[in-house]
Each structure stands twice: as C-alpha cells, then as structure tokens.
Amino acid sequence: MDSNEIFSDDKKYIASTYARFNIAVKEGKGSVITDYDGKKYIDCATGIGVNIFGINDEVWKEAVISQINSIQHVCNLYYALPQVRLAKLLTEKSGAKKVFFGNSGAEANECAIKVARKYSYMKYGEGRKEIITMKNSFHGRTIATLAATGQDAFHNYFAPFPEGFRYAEPTMEGVIGQYTDKTCAVMLEVVQGESGVNNLSPEFLSRLEKFCKQRDILLIIDEVQTGNGRTGYMYSYQAFGLNPDIVTTAKGLGGGLPIGACLLFDKCENTFTYGDHGSTFGGNPVACAGAVSIVERITPELLLEVQGKGAYFKQRLSMIKNVKSVSGMGLMIGIECGKQPAEVAKACLEKGLIVLTAHNKVRLLPPLNIKKDEIDEALSILNEVIGK
C-alpha cells in the first residue's frame, strides 16, 4: 500500500477531526522517520512530545516486550510491580507522595480537578470549588478539561460545560481579579504549549505560589507537555523552585504508549479514599514498564544536554532572517516568523523536516537525544523555509 491509498482510506473511514499533513508514517529510527513512499524526515515533532527518545528506541522496546511476554494487563484490584516501580520513581524525582495513573493528560487533569475539589470540600465544606485557570491555557479535550481550558475557541459547540472555572490573565492582577472565597485551586502550565509556547513570568509564578499558600489554595501545575525532561528539567516548575500541591503529566512519560499521571504532594496525598476515582486501563503494566525505562534515563546529565541543545537551537534560530522571536524552554521551542505556521510546516515537510504549529508559531519538540548533525540539518531546512 502506498501513501495515496492510505490517505484515501483515512478520509473514507476515520472521523474528520484532524487536519493531517500529507505524510503516512511507516517506520523510523531515532530522530528519522520514513514514510510509505520511502522518503526520510528529521522528526522535530515526536508525536507531539511523546517519543522523547525517538523512534524504535531499543531500551524502551526491550522493557515493553519483556512485560508483554509476562502479562499485558492487570486490573487495579490487584498489585502490579511495573506500576509500583514507576510510582516510586516519579515520587523520587518530583517530591510527590502518591501517584494516580490514568491514560492521558486529560485524564490526569480530570483527576487533579477532583482531588482539588474533594480536598477543599473535606476541609472547608460545600461551595469552595472554583478553579482559576489561565487565559490561553490548554488542559485537554474532555468536557471538564475543555471547561478548564482558557481559550474561547475550544468552547464552541459543546455546551453546557461543568461550572466552577474562572479564567485569569497570567499575572497576579489577573488572578486576584478572579479570586473569590469560592476558589479552591489555581491551575496552570509553566510554558503554555498549545497556545504558542508562551513562557509564564518567573516573578508571577513565585508571587502566585505565595498567594496560594497563604490562602490554602492548591497550586496545580499541568506538566503534560513540559514534563519528563522536555524543558531541560524533569518538570518545568523545578526550574523556578516552585512547590506545587498537584502535578499532572503524560505525553513523553510512556515513550509512545498511552499513560497519564497525577502526582499528589503533602496536602493531597490522602485526599482520595476507596471508590473516589478509578481507571480500567490506568497503570497498565505494559505502559508502566515502558515509562519506567523512560524515567530511569532522565538523569541530571541528560537534562543538562537538553538545556544545551535548547540553547543551541534558540541561538541559531534567532539568526535566521524573518524570525521575530523564539520562546520556550529546553527542547520545547516556539518560533514566531511572520509567516503562516501551517505554510511553514508544509514547506518543511516537503524538504524532509517534521515540525508542529501552535497558534502564530512554529513549534519544535524533537527527541531529547537528537544528534548534533540532525539539529543542524533541521536548522538548515528552517533557514531555507523561513529565511527566504
């Protein structure tokens, strides 16, 4: 089967929810993807930040295959070693006390919402249930996480939404303007990925943490895209010395398999009791085994490499003609260039480079272990496309 046959059958049988680019991925190795016509591409998208050690990673494959050869699924009425190993690793690397596993970032954020509301209910009673989120945030595509998302475009068609969310500009003035005696939590991304790789101000983050602690408002940090080494830190909040109460993550955690995690810190570690929450597939042993192989390799040495590669990318990108700004942290990069991001992405694809878009920016999420020559090749293509 060639690419055109796949394109045709996709349009015929699959719901039209994605504006796909004209590439049918067949296989790959590391940072290089090959399509069904034999064309090769440098991958600076990693399945939207998922394949953080690239395609066909040998360590990850060995862990996954070994678990498949043992048992592929255990329901959460029983204990499973891969789940315990992963939870222990995540708590050690984050400072969290407990972990709840789901299957995606949206599920992790749903869990965080439930934890925050139960914590407040048990301590303060009914009514203190509102969560302040940031304008231009993105927290998922379930009804509740869409309601939490601070972008009007995502609120079309699907009303009514669950109540209890207020949207603030990512400034202290914005948050204070939305704060009431009903506020139980503030939820944010340190770098807003889907809305344009927007870095929140370090001063704002520091002041917000103090504001929340003084009022016993839970601080929820969404690390779905920024977590697992993507920004040059295990989690982006660690770059600013923040102490959140709940952290959510997914995407790169599973290395290619669906998994999400909600990390509960001191205040919230015992908020859930039996029956409060659950998931049939959450903590699946195969997904957890793959995730263990990922998290074990996110070492301080690797994180320094990611920081260095990110700095190199940014420095070289800023030299390209027509580039107006470069944002992000580590290997989560946004490029504003005055050209339509979708057209840039399409032109890059034709030249053998896969990139993403995010509002008015081109977005790069390459593998954390991308090689220097692959970075240079990607930069050369971006220079051809953006600089002319």
C-alpha positions as CSV (number, residue, x, y, z in Angstrom):
1,M,0.0,0.0,0.0
2,D,1.3,3.4,-0.9
3,S,0.7,6.8,0.8
4,N,-2.1,7.8,-1.5
5,E,-4.1,4.7,-0.8
6,I,-3.7,5.4,3.0
7,F,-4.8,9.0,2.5
8,S,-7.9,7.8,0.6
9,D,-8.9,5.2,3.2
10,D,-8.3,7.5,6.1
11,K,-10.7,10.1,4.6
12,K,-13.3,7.4,4.0
13,Y,-13.2,5.6,7.3
14,I,-11.8,7.9,10.0
15,A,-13.7,10.8,11.6
16,S,-12.5,14.1,10.2
17,T,-11.1,15.6,13.5
18,Y,-7.6,16.2,12.3
19,A,-6.1,18.5,9.6
20,R,-3.5,16.0,8.6
21,F,-0.3,16.8,6.7
22,N,0.4,14.6,3.6
23,I,2.7,12.0,5.2
24,A,1.8,8.4,6.1
25,V,4.5,7.3,8.6
26,K,5.8,3.7,8.1
27,E,8.8,3.3,10.3
28,G,11.8,5.1,11.8
29,K,14.9,5.0,13.9
30,G,16.0,7.7,16.4
31,S,15.1,11.1,15.0
32,V,14.5,9.9,11.5
33,I,11.1,8.9,10.1
34,T,10.4,7.1,6.8
35,D,7.1,7.3,5.0
36,Y,5.4,4.7,2.8
37,D,7.0,6.1,-0.3
38,G,10.5,5.7,1.2
39,K,11.1,9.5,1.9
40,K,13.0,10.3,5.1
41,Y,12.3,13.1,7.5
42,I,14.0,14.6,10.6
43,D,11.4,14.4,13.3
44,C,11.1,17.6,15.4
45,A,7.5,16.7,16.5
46,T,7.9,13.3,18.3
47,G,4.2,12.7,18.0
48,I,3.5,16.0,19.9
49,G,6.2,15.4,22.5
50,V,5.6,11.7,23.1
51,N,8.6,9.8,21.6
52,I,11.1,11.6,23.7
53,F,13.9,9.1,23.0
54,G,12.9,8.9,19.3
55,I,11.6,6.1,17.2
56,N,12.4,2.4,17.8
57,D,14.3,3.1,21.0
58,E,16.0,-0.2,22.0
59,V,15.8,0.2,25.7
60,W,12.1,1.1,25.7
61,K,11.3,-1.8,23.3
62,E,13.1,-4.3,25.5
63,A,11.2,-3.1,28.5
64,V,7.8,-3.2,26.7
65,I,8.4,-6.6,25.0
66,S,9.6,-8.2,28.3
67,Q,6.4,-7.1,30.0
68,I,4.2,-8.2,27.1
69,N,5.9,-11.6,27.4
70,S,4.8,-11.7,31.1
71,I,1.3,-10.2,31.3
72,Q,-0.3,-7.5,29.3
73,H,-2.9,-6.2,31.7
74,V,-3.8,-6.4,35.4
75,C,-6.9,-4.7,36.7
76,N,-6.5,-2.3,39.6
77,L,-8.0,-4.7,42.1
78,Y,-4.6,-6.4,42.2
79,Y,-1.0,-5.2,42.7
80,A,1.4,-4.8,39.7
81,L,5.1,-4.4,40.0
82,P,5.6,-2.1,37.0
83,Q,3.0,0.3,38.4
84,V,4.8,0.4,41.8
85,R,8.2,0.9,40.3
86,L,7.0,3.8,38.2
87,A,5.2,5.5,41.1
88,K,8.3,5.2,43.2
89,L,10.5,6.8,40.5
90,L,8.1,9.6,39.9
91,T,7.8,10.5,43.6
92,E,11.6,10.4,44.0
93,K,12.1,12.7,41.0
94,S,9.3,15.1,42.0
95,G,8.9,15.1,45.7
96,A,5.3,14.0,45.4
97,K,3.9,11.5,48.0
98,K,1.4,9.5,45.9
99,V,0.5,8.9,42.2
100,F,-2.7,8.1,40.4
101,F,-2.3,6.6,36.9
102,G,-4.7,7.3,34.0
103,N,-4.3,7.0,30.2
104,S,-3.7,10.6,29.1
105,G,-3.1,14.2,30.0
106,A,-6.8,15.0,30.0
107,E,-7.4,12.2,32.5
108,A,-4.6,13.3,34.7
109,N,-6.1,16.8,34.7
110,E,-9.6,15.4,35.4
111,C,-8.0,13.7,38.4
112,A,-6.4,16.9,39.6
113,I,-9.7,18.7,39.4
114,K,-11.4,16.0,41.5
115,V,-8.6,16.0,44.1
116,A,-8.7,19.8,44.5
117,R,-12.4,19.9,45.0
118,K,-12.5,17.0,47.4
119,Y,-9.6,18.5,49.4
120,S,-11.5,21.7,49.8
121,Y,-14.8,20.1,50.5
122,M,-13.4,18.0,53.3
123,K,-11.6,20.9,54.9
124,Y,-14.0,23.8,54.2
125,G,-17.3,22.3,53.3
126,E,-19.5,22.7,50.2
127,G,-19.2,25.7,47.9
128,R,-15.4,26.3,47.8
129,K,-15.0,24.6,44.4
130,E,-13.8,27.1,41.8
131,I,-10.6,26.7,40.0
132,I,-8.8,29.6,38.4
133,T,-7.0,28.7,35.1
134,M,-5.0,30.9,32.8
135,K,-6.2,32.5,29.6
136,N,-4.6,30.8,26.6
137,S,-4.2,27.6,28.6
138,F,-4.9,24.1,27.3
139,H,-5.8,21.2,29.7
140,G,-7.5,18.6,27.5
141,R,-10.5,17.7,25.4
142,T,-12.9,16.0,27.8
143,I,-15.8,18.2,28.8
144,A,-14.3,19.1,32.2
145,T,-10.8,19.8,30.8
146,L,-12.2,21.8,27.9
147,A,-14.1,23.9,30.6
148,A,-10.7,24.4,32.3
149,T,-9.1,25.5,29.1
150,G,-8.8,29.2,28.9
151,Q,-9.4,29.6,25.1
152,D,-12.8,30.6,23.8
153,A,-12.2,28.7,20.5
154,F,-12.4,25.4,22.4
155,H,-15.7,26.2,24.0
156,N,-17.7,26.3,20.7
157,Y,-20.5,23.7,20.1
158,F,-20.1,21.5,23.3
159,A,-22.0,23.4,25.9
160,P,-23.2,23.1,28.6
161,F,-19.8,22.8,30.4
162,P,-19.3,22.0,34.1
163,E,-19.3,25.1,36.2
164,G,-16.6,26.2,38.5
165,F,-13.8,27.6,36.3
166,R,-12.7,31.2,36.1
167,Y,-10.1,32.4,33.6
168,A,-7.4,34.9,34.5
169,E,-4.6,36.7,32.6
170,P,-1.3,35.1,33.7
171,T,-0.5,38.0,36.0
172,M,-1.1,38.5,39.7
173,E,-3.5,41.2,38.9
174,G,-5.4,38.8,36.7
175,V,-5.5,36.1,39.3
176,I,-6.5,38.4,42.1
177,G,-9.3,39.8,39.9
178,Q,-10.8,36.2,39.6
179,Y,-10.2,35.1,43.2
180,T,-13.2,34.7,45.4
181,D,-14.0,32.9,48.7
182,K,-15.1,30.0,46.4
183,T,-11.6,29.5,45.0
184,C,-10.1,26.1,45.8
185,A,-7.2,25.9,43.3
186,V,-5.2,27.6,40.6
187,M,-4.2,25.5,37.6
188,L,-1.5,26.5,35.1
189,E,1.2,25.5,32.6
190,V,4.6,27.0,33.2
191,V,5.0,27.0,29.4
192,Q,1.7,27.2,27.5
193,G,2.3,24.8,24.7
194,E,-0.8,24.6,22.5
195,S,-1.4,28.4,22.5
196,G,2.1,29.3,21.2
197,V,4.8,28.1,23.6
198,N,4.3,31.0,25.9
199,N,6.6,31.2,28.9
200,L,4.9,32.5,32.1
201,S,6.9,35.1,34.1
202,P,9.1,33.7,36.8
203,E,8.1,36.7,39.1
204,F,4.4,35.8,38.5
205,L,5.0,32.2,39.3
206,S,6.8,33.0,42.6
207,R,4.2,35.5,43.7
208,L,1.4,33.2,42.8
209,E,2.8,30.3,44.9
210,K,3.0,32.6,48.0
211,F,-0.6,33.9,47.3
212,C,-1.9,30.3,47.1
213,K,0.0,29.1,50.2
214,Q,-1.3,32.0,52.3
215,R,-4.9,31.1,51.5
216,D,-4.7,27.3,51.3
217,I,-5.4,27.4,47.6
218,L,-4.0,24.3,45.9
219,L,-1.4,25.0,43.2
220,I,-1.9,22.6,40.3
221,I,0.8,22.5,37.6
222,D,0.0,20.9,34.3
223,E,3.2,19.2,33.0
224,V,1.5,17.1,30.4
225,Q,3.7,18.6,27.6
226,T,6.5,20.2,29.6
227,G,7.3,17.2,31.9
228,N,9.6,14.3,31.6
229,G,12.8,16.2,30.7
230,R,11.2,18.2,27.8
231,T,12.3,21.6,29.2
232,G,15.7,20.6,30.5
233,Y,14.2,19.8,33.9
234,M,12.3,16.7,35.0
235,Y,9.4,19.1,35.4
236,S,9.4,22.7,34.3
237,Y,8.3,24.0,37.7
238,Q,11.6,22.8,39.2
239,A,13.4,25.5,37.2
240,F,11.7,28.1,39.3
241,G,11.9,26.4,42.7
242,L,8.1,26.1,43.0
243,N,6.4,23.7,45.4
244,P,3.1,22.6,43.8
245,D,0.3,20.6,45.5
246,I,-0.6,18.6,42.4
247,V,1.3,17.9,39.2
248,T,-0.1,16.3,36.1
249,T,1.9,14.7,33.3
250,A,1.5,12.4,30.3
251,K,2.8,12.6,26.7
252,G,6.6,11.7,26.9
253,L,6.1,9.7,30.1
254,G,5.2,6.5,28.2
255,G,7.7,6.9,25.4
256,G,4.9,6.1,22.9
257,L,2.3,4.2,25.0
258,P,-0.8,5.9,26.5
259,I,-0.3,6.8,30.1
260,G,-1.0,9.8,32.3
261,A,-0.1,10.5,36.0
262,C,-1.5,12.8,38.6
263,L,1.2,13.4,41.3
264,L,-0.1,14.3,44.8
265,F,2.1,16.2,47.2
266,D,1.9,16.5,51.0
267,K,-1.5,18.3,51.4
268,C,-3.3,15.9,49.0
269,E,-1.6,12.6,49.4
270,N,-4.5,11.1,51.4
271,T,-7.4,13.1,49.8
272,F,-8.7,10.1,47.8
273,T,-10.1,7.1,49.5
274,Y,-11.5,3.8,48.1
275,G,-14.0,4.4,45.3
276,D,-13.3,8.1,44.8
277,H,-11.6,7.6,41.5
278,G,-10.5,4.8,39.2
279,S,-9.5,3.7,35.7
280,T,-9.7,0.3,33.9
281,F,-6.5,0.8,31.9
282,G,-4.8,3.4,34.1
283,G,-1.4,2.0,35.3
284,N,-1.4,-0.7,32.6
285,P,1.7,-2.8,33.3
286,V,3.0,-2.6,29.7
287,A,2.6,1.2,29.6
288,C,4.2,1.4,33.1
289,A,7.1,-0.8,32.1
290,G,7.8,1.4,29.1
291,A,7.5,4.5,31.3
292,V,10.0,3.1,33.8
293,S,12.5,2.7,31.0
294,I,12.0,6.3,30.1
295,V,12.1,7.9,33.6
296,E,15.2,5.9,34.7
297,R,17.1,7.6,31.9
298,I,16.1,11.1,32.6
299,T,19.3,11.8,34.5
300,P,20.9,15.1,35.6
301,E,23.4,14.6,32.8
302,L,20.6,14.2,30.2
303,L,18.8,17.3,31.5
304,L,22.0,19.4,31.1
305,E,22.3,18.1,27.5
306,V,18.7,19.1,26.8
307,Q,19.3,22.5,28.2
308,G,22.4,22.8,26.0
309,K,20.7,21.6,22.8
310,G,17.8,24.0,23.5
311,A,20.2,26.9,23.9
312,Y,21.9,26.0,20.6
313,F,18.6,25.7,18.8
314,K,17.5,29.1,20.1
315,Q,20.8,30.9,19.3
316,R,20.8,29.6,15.8
317,L,17.1,30.2,15.2
318,S,17.5,33.8,16.3
319,M,20.0,34.3,13.5
320,I,17.6,33.3,10.7
321,K,16.1,36.1,8.7
322,N,12.4,36.8,9.3
323,V,12.5,35.1,12.8
324,K,10.9,37.7,15.2
325,S,11.1,35.7,18.4
326,V,12.0,32.4,19.9
327,S,10.2,31.1,23.0
328,G,10.1,28.1,25.2
329,M,12.5,26.1,27.4
330,G,14.9,23.3,26.6
331,L,13.6,21.3,23.6
332,M,10.2,22.9,23.7
333,I,10.6,25.7,21.2
334,G,8.3,28.2,19.6
335,I,9.3,30.3,16.5
336,E,7.5,33.5,15.5
337,C,8.5,34.3,12.0
338,G,5.7,36.5,10.4
339,K,4.7,33.6,8.1
340,Q,1.7,31.4,8.4
341,P,2.9,28.5,10.7
342,A,0.9,25.9,8.7
343,E,2.6,27.0,5.4
344,V,6.0,26.8,7.1
345,A,5.2,23.3,8.4
346,K,4.0,22.2,4.9
347,A,7.2,23.6,3.3
348,C,9.4,22.0,5.9
349,L,7.7,18.6,5.3
350,E,8.4,18.9,1.6
351,K,12.1,19.4,2.4
352,G,12.2,16.5,4.9
353,L,11.5,18.1,8.3
354,I,8.5,17.4,10.5
355,V,7.5,20.4,12.7
356,L,4.4,21.4,14.6
357,T,2.4,24.6,14.9
358,A,0.9,26.4,17.9
359,H,-1.3,29.4,17.2
360,N,1.0,32.0,15.5
361,K,4.2,30.0,15.9
362,V,6.1,27.0,14.5
363,R,6.7,24.6,17.3
364,L,9.6,22.2,17.8
365,L,9.5,19.1,20.1
366,P,12.5,17.0,18.9
367,P,13.7,13.9,20.7
368,L,15.7,14.6,23.8
369,N,18.6,12.6,22.3
370,I,18.5,14.2,18.9
371,K,22.0,14.3,17.4
372,K,24.0,17.5,16.6
373,D,24.1,16.8,12.9
374,E,20.3,16.2,12.9
375,I,19.8,19.6,14.7
376,D,22.0,21.3,12.1
377,E,20.0,19.6,9.3
378,A,16.7,20.8,10.8
379,L,18.1,24.3,11.2
380,S,19.3,24.3,7.6
381,I,15.8,23.5,6.4
382,L,14.2,26.0,8.7
383,N,16.6,28.6,7.3
384,E,15.6,27.7,3.8
385,V,11.9,27.9,4.5
386,I,11.7,30.9,6.9
387,G,14.7,32.9,5.8
388,K,13.6,33.4,2.2
